[in-house]
Amino acid sequence: MPRTTSAAAEAAAPRAARRRRKAGAVHAGPLVAVGYVRVSTNEQAESGAGLTAQRSAIRSECERRGWELAHVYSDRNGASGKNLRRPALLEALASLSRGEAHVLVTSKLDRLSRSVLDFASLMQQAEREGWSIVVLDVNVDTSTPSGEMMANVVAAFAQYERRLISERTKRALAVKQAEGVQLGRPRSVPDAVRQRIVLMRALGMTFRAIADTFNEEGVPRGQNGARWHASTVSYLAQESA
């Protein structure tokens, strides 16, 4: 019988590992977990506070369960939760797909996904490849049938709530427009300052660094604001893009 080539063996190894996991094979030693954290605004990314709290929750849960936490993947710089196409999340999923870990742990559902369709797709991938998803704030654990059912319910209700809020907001804005109310705040920051923000960002400066520079130079902020903040710079950068 011809021997399997090394290349073929390497290609087959991840598939074999997934088959063993799906068949319920017993792991030698503790389960290996990877964590995932994300912040949704640039100001949170720069302060690091949100990421620290998420990492702490993930580490505590892994210690409680006796899991080995191999790595915590982090999407920063205001990464959006609208879809799953985020660099760090894709790295985490690739690690799980290769069989390097058995569980994906995140502290909050909306850090992982804000779309019920995306979350359902993620659960299908996990089932297909033989790994589990644990979401701490809603007690979701797809390694159990009840946890998988709860995951679907929670994701569905989260999307339903967001759509209700969106519809209520649209109706309220339509009423205001019909009454002749001017929506949105006036452009109180000069175009020259906005263009400078765009240029400084292009040069690699953070929103906080730009705010500190403007404060040192005494650049007028507008809207009777006394000081520049990273959140204000971020808003103007997005508005000017």
N, C-alpha and C positions, 0 to 999 in steps of 0.2 A: 504494500500500500504506500503511495508516494507521500513523502513528508510535506507538511504544510509549510509554506515559505514564511519567513519572519514578517514580511510586510502583511501577508494575509492574516497571520496570527495577531498582529497588532490591531488590524482593522476589526477583527472579530472579538477582541477582548472587551471593548465597551458594550457590545451587544450581548455578550455572554453575561457580563456583570449585571446588565439590566434584567436579563431573563432570571438570574438567580434572585435578584431583589423582588421581582414581580411574583416569583414562586414562593416568596416568604422565607427565603433562606436565612438562617441565624447568623448574625454578624459576630465575628470574633472581636470582643472588646466593645467599647461604647459606640453609639451611633455618632456619626460625624455630621455636624451642622454647619451651614453658612448663614450669616445674617445679611440683611439688606436694610439700609437706611436711606432716607431722602428728605431734603428740605425743599419747600415749594416756592420760597422767595429768596432773592439774592441777599437780602439783609440777614435772614436766618442763616444762609450759607456762610456769610462773612463772620457772624458772631459765633457760630459753631455750637450754640446752646441746644438747638433742636437735635442735632446729630448726637451730641453727648448723651442726652436723655434716652434717645432711641437705642444707642449702643449699650447703655447700662441695663435697660430692660431686657435686651436680648441676652446679654451675658448672664444676668441673674436667672433667666429661665433655663438656659443651657446648664448652668451649675445645678439648679434644682432637679433637673431630669437626669443629670449625669451624662450629658452629651459633651462631646469634644467640639468646641467652636473653632473651626479651622480658619475662618476669615470673615470679616464683615465688609461687604461691598457698599460703597457710598456714592450716591449721585448728588452732586453739589450744584452750585451756580444756578439755583432756581429751576432745577429740572422739573418739567411738567409731568403730571400724572395722567394726562389725557390718553396716553397709550403706553405700550410696553417697550418702545424703542428708546431705551435709555442705556448708555454705555455700561455703567456698573451693573445694572440689572441683567443685561445680556451676558456679561461675564459670569455672574452668579449662576444663571441658567445653564450656561455652557459647562461650568464645573459640575453641576448636578447631572447634566446629560452624560458627561464622561464617566460618571460613577465615582467621582472624587468625594462626594458628600451624599447624605441620605435625606436631609431635611433642610428646607428653606424657612428661616425664622424672621419675621418682621414684627415690629411693635404695634403698628396700626394698619388697618385695612387700606386706608386711603394713601398710605406711603407706598403700597404695592400697586394698587390699581384703583381707578375711579370709574371704571367701565365694567358693567356686569358681563358683557361679551368678552372683554379681555381676560377678566378673572376666570370665567368659565373655560376659556381656551387654555389658560395657565393650568387649571386643575386637570384638564384632559391631557396636557403634556406630562404633568406629574404622574398621573395614573399610567400613561403609556410607557414612561421611562422608569417607573418604579421608585419615585421619591415622594416626599410628603411636604405639605405646606402648613405652617403654624403661624397664626395671626393672634397676637396676644390680647389686643383690646376687645376682641369679640369672641374669644375662646374658640377659635376655629382650629381644628386639627384634622387634616384630610387623611390621616392614617387610620381613622375610624369611620365607619359608615355614618354615624350620627354627626360627626364633625364635618364630613363632606356635605351632608344635607344642610347643616347650619351655614356653611360657607356660601352655598347657593342662595339661601334665604337672605342672608345679610347683604350680599352683593346686590341682589335684586332690589331690596328695600333702599339701599344707599343710592342706587341710580334713580329709583322712583322719587325719593325725596329731593334729589338735585333737580329733576325735571319739574317738580312742583314749584320749587323756589324760582327756577328760571321763568316759568310761565307767570307766576305772580309778579315777578320783577318787570317782565315785558308789559303786562297789563297796566301796572302802575305807571310806567314810563309813558305808555300810550295816552293815559288819562292826562298826565301832566302836559304832554305835547299838545293835546287837544285844547287844554286851557291856556295855551300860549306861554307856558313856562319855559324859559331857556334852560336846557339841561347842560350839565357839565360846567366846570369852573372856567373862567376866562383865562386866556393866555397871559399871565402876569410876568412870566420869565422871558426876557428878551431872546430873540432868535440867535443872537450872537453867543449867549451863554449856552443855549441848547446845542448849537453847533460845536462849541468848545467841549461839551460833555461827550458828544459823539467822537470827536477827535481823541480825547483823553482815553476813552474806552478802547479805541482802535490801537492806541499805544500800549495797552495792557494794564492800565490803572484800574483798581477795584472801585466800586461805588463808594466805599468808605473813604478810600484815599482821595477821591475827587471831592467828596464832601469836606474832608479835613482841609484840603487845599483852598477851597472856596471860603471856608471859615477864616483861615489865616489871612486871606487876601481881602476879606470884607466884601465879597461879591453879594449884592442884594439878592435875597431869596424870593421875594414876592409873597403875596398873600399874608403880609405882615408877619412873616416868620422871622424869628431872631437868628436861627442857626440852620445850616444845611445838615441834612441827615442822609444816610445811605439810601433809605427808602425813597426819598424825594428825588435823588439823582437817578435811581433805577426807574422810577415812573417817567421822568423826563426823557431818559434814554430810549425807553420803549415807545413813548409818544412821538419821538423825533425820528425813529427808525424808518 
